[in-house]
Amino acid sequence: MPHPPERCDGIRRREFLRLGALAPLGLTCADLFRLQAQSPAPATGSGKPPAPARACILLWLDGGPSHLDTFDPKPDAPVEVRSPFKSIPTTVAGVHLCEHLPRTARQMSHIALIRSLTHELGNHDTGSRFLLTGHRPTPALDHPSLGSVVAWHQRRSTHVLPPYIAIPGDAVGGQSNAARAGFLPGAFNAFGTGANPGSVPDLHLPEGITFERSDQRREMLARLDAFADLPETDLAVRNRDAFYDQAYRLIASPEARAAFSLDAEKPATRDAYGRSRLGTGCLLARRLIEAGSRFVTVVDHGWDTHQQIARELPDSRFPGSGKLPSLDRAYATLLTDLHDRGLLDSTLVVLMGEFGRTPKLNALGGRDHWPRAGFVALAGGGVRGGQVIGATNGFGEVPVDRPVSPEDLAWSLLTRMGINPATEVTTPTGRPVRLLNQGTFIRELLG
């Protein structure tokens, strides 16, 4: 039985963009790179500390994963608080996880587990915005996502693969646009792979169209622009060529198209990740990072568990029906695969959602929204694994040691990616702002 496509706020999963659906050479691919391009290129500040992480993979558990039933079990709490699942030891002494995460438990030496993530925004929209941008949401300014900031930082790159890719699409946080470019040009939105990460559509020219023919159309478009004599201040004119060229390079490059294809992977590798959408997404993320992308978000829906946690999270109905076994297989295999390929040291892997869940089980056997306590797991990218940072009280209600805010997490992520969070940029209205207004680096991550 598939998990419901809606969270409790009624927001359905958005239709993901298809490439090349409207015109030869995939004009919607170009459109994707220029969607919402509404601001000029931002000014940059100075000073970028070096970082060991070349790339980042963000596993986003959309809906808010329960910390008590996953990474912060409280087996000694009263029955109305503690998880219906047992806890198991990990490879790190004294650290326990949910029994349905056995593979992850064996990877604990690579993981820095923050158990004290905390904020006050218990709505999916605002919580997602806070975690994915590092800014408390405000109607005054639409801040860019962390992935968009990384893409903006790479804006002079000529690499054929987009720097920021979202699997299966860029609709993290429903309709909140939490994972989008904000006040940055729309070229820095995520490149969405479509609804099925195992088969990215339309990365080839339509039948009967050659690159010679498409080159002629590009030349004609340039002449039409010159004939129209549009002003240089027209944003669409200023940006279109750059976005179109990026789309053209993607379609024209066999290496880029090969990175999106899972056909080259051995069946054993695909089985190791799991044939679920999350497993397929994690495998594709590894291929894209390996091929040169810098920030890949893999979205896993279905974590808004207001009902029947004991039924929905494990494989209670049939193999593959539960959220936890699928996550366990995909996440642990991703860490193992990156390590075996020599990529883990240079790739930061972040696992999180917008908030935790209530300490007390509700009348329906589920848990409701609880932003005051949650978790985030970081691995690779120079992070010291095998440790737990922070702690909640015996009921998992609030941090009692080393509280970590979304601003701190965002500051640390950008720093590890070699981006100075204090860099000043300019909004479309000419207002100078810093990439992040608040936050400090989580010093424990480096040991």
C-alpha positions, -999 to +999 in steps of 0.1 A: +000+000+000+016+033-010+021+060+015-003+089+012+008+117-011-004+144+013+010+157+046-014+167+073-015+203+059-032+190+028-003+199+004+000+173-023+033+164-040+038+188-068+040+176-104+076+174-112+090+192-142+097+172-174+126+180-197+121+187-233+083+184-234+074+216-253+099+220-281+128+204-299+161+205-279+140+206-247+131+242-242+115+233-209+150+221-198+162+256-205+130+269-188+139+249-157+173+266-154+157+300-158+125+296-138+118+326-115+150+344-125+139+377-111+171+393-097+205+404-110+236+385-102+244+392-065+275+409-053+299+388-034+317+394-002+353+384+006+368+355+026+359+319+019+374+294+043+386+262+026+365+231+032+372+194+028+337+188+015+334+190-023+298+179-024+267+174-002+239+149-003+209+159+017+184+132+026+152+151+034+126+131+054+096+152+044+068+155+071+089+154+102+105+121+114+099+109+149+132+112+169+118+088+196+112+061+171+144+064+151+176+081+164+168+091+199+149+061+216+139+064+252+134+027+263+131+036+300+103+062+295+067+054+304+047+033+279+028+063+266+061+080+257+085+053+246+085+039+212+067+006+204+100-005+190+130-019+209+164-002+208+196-018+196+233-011+202+255+004+175+292+001+168+297+030+192+296+021+228+266+034+247+248+046+216+215+029+207+191+033+177+157+019+168+156-018+162+145-012+126+178+006+118+203-023+121+224-014+090+226+022+101+237+010+136+267-007+119+276+026+102+276+047+134+314+051+133+309+074+103+280+094+118+279+125+140+244+123+155+229+155+168+201+147+192+194+183+203+182+200+171+155+225+183+134+254+171+098+267+176+082+264+142+058+234+142+042+240+108+055+220+078+059+251+057+078+273+082+097+244+096+110+233+062+119+269+053+139+273+086+159+241+082+165+244+044+175+280+044+189+287+078+166+317+082+135+321+103+108+327+077+097+363+071+074+379+046+099+406+041+124+385+022+124+351+005+158+335+014+175+310-009+178+274+001+212+260+011+214+241-022+207+272-041+235+290-022+259+262-032+248+265-068+252+303-067+287+298-053+295+277-083+279+301-108+310+305-130+315+268-134+312+254-169+305+218-157+278+202-178+259+188-148+238+212-128+254+220-095+221+216-076+198+186-083+167+174-065+154+138-066+126+133-075+120+171-078+125+205-063+093+206-043+108+200-008+083+214+017+053+211-005+043+245-020+065+265+003+094+267-022+116+260+008+143+244-015+143+270-042+164+300-050+146+327-031+158+362-040+187+347-061+181+342-098+160+312-107+189+296-125+200+285-090+168+265-083+172+227-081+172+207-113+144+183-107+148+148-121+111+141-126+088+118-107+108+087-112+144+089-102+152+056-120+142+071-154+149+108-159+128+118-190+138+135-222+175+139-218+178+132-255+169+151-286+134+143-299+134+119-329+142+136-361+160+165-345+198+169-349+222+192-332+229+208-365+192+217-368+190+229-332+221+251-337+202+268-366+173+274-342+196+289-316+210+312-342+176+322-353+166+330-317+196+352-313+187+371-345+151+376-333+164+390-300+186+415-319+157+424-342+134+430-312+161+454-297+150+445-262+167+465-235+197+450-217+178+454-184+152+428-195+160+399-172+147+372-195+169+384-223+200+388-201+196+353-186+180+332-213+212+325-233+231+314-202+203+291-191+197+277-226+234+270-230+234+251-197+205+230-208+222+225-242+254+213-226+234+188-205+216+173-235+246+174-257+270+156-233+270+118-233+288+118-200+261+140-184+233+118-197+252+087-185+253+101-150+215+101-148+213+065-161+212+036-136+216+010-164+253+008-158+248-003-122+250-039-113+218-056-101+235-064-068+242-027-063+207-017-070+194-044-046+218-032-019+203+002-020+168-012-023+144-008-053+123+017-034+121+053-046+144+063-018+169+036-025+169+045-062+172+082-053+203+076-031+220+055-058+213+082-084+226+108-059+259+089-056+263+088-094+256+125-098+280+135-070+306+112-086+300+129-120+305+164-106+273+178-091+278+196-058+245+195-040+219+167-044+187+165-024+169+132-021+133+137-009+115+109+009+078+117+016+056+100+042+071+109+076+040+129+089+031+100+112+000+112+131-014+077+131-003+041+137+035+044+140+037+008+149+021-001+116+035+025+093+072+027+101+082-010+101+075-036+075+043-047+093+022-055+063+046-068+037+083-063+028+089-028+016+057-014+032+075+004+061+095+037+061+122+026+084+136-005+066+137+014+033+155+043+050+179+019+068+189+001+036+193+032+014+211+053+040+236+027+052+243+015+017+250+051+005+275+056+033+292+023+026+293+029-012+307+064-008+333+051+016+343+022-006+347+045-036+368+070-016+342+097-018+329+099+018+357+121+030+348+147+004+310+143+005+289+156+033+258+134+039+230+151+059+199+132+071+170+153+086+134+165+084+117+197+095+110+187+131+106+158+156+073+144+170+055+147+203+069+127+232+035+113+240+017+090+216-017+103+207-050+084+207-044+071+172-011+056+180+008+083+162+028+114+172+021+150+163+044+179+154+072+187+179+098+212+168+114+216+203+134+183+199+146+166+168+177+150+152+201+154+123+227+129+113+259+140+095+285+119+079+315+124+057+329+157+044+355+158+072+330+154+100+342+133+129+319+103+131+312+079+160+298+106+183+265+119+197+262+157+200+236+170+225+209+152+244+172+155+252+156+148+286+142+114+296+110+119+277+126+134+245+108+167+251+136+193+251+174+195+248+192+193+281+227+195+266+242+214+237+210+227+219+216+232+181+195+256+161+187+255+124+210+286+120+239+266+136+233+237+113+231+259+082+262+278+092+281+245+097+269+231+064+280+261+043+313+263+061+320+226+054+312+234+017+338+261+016+313+290+017+316+319+041+282+322+057+289+359+064+293+366+027+272+396+017+249+395-013+225+420-028+187+414-031+167+425-061+158+457-043+194+465-038+195+456-001+227+441+011+222+410+032+245+382+045+239+346+034+232+338+070+223+364+097+228+341+127+245+308+137+278+294+148+298+265+137+291+232+155+326+228+168+321+191+178+318+182+141+355+185+137+365+168+169 
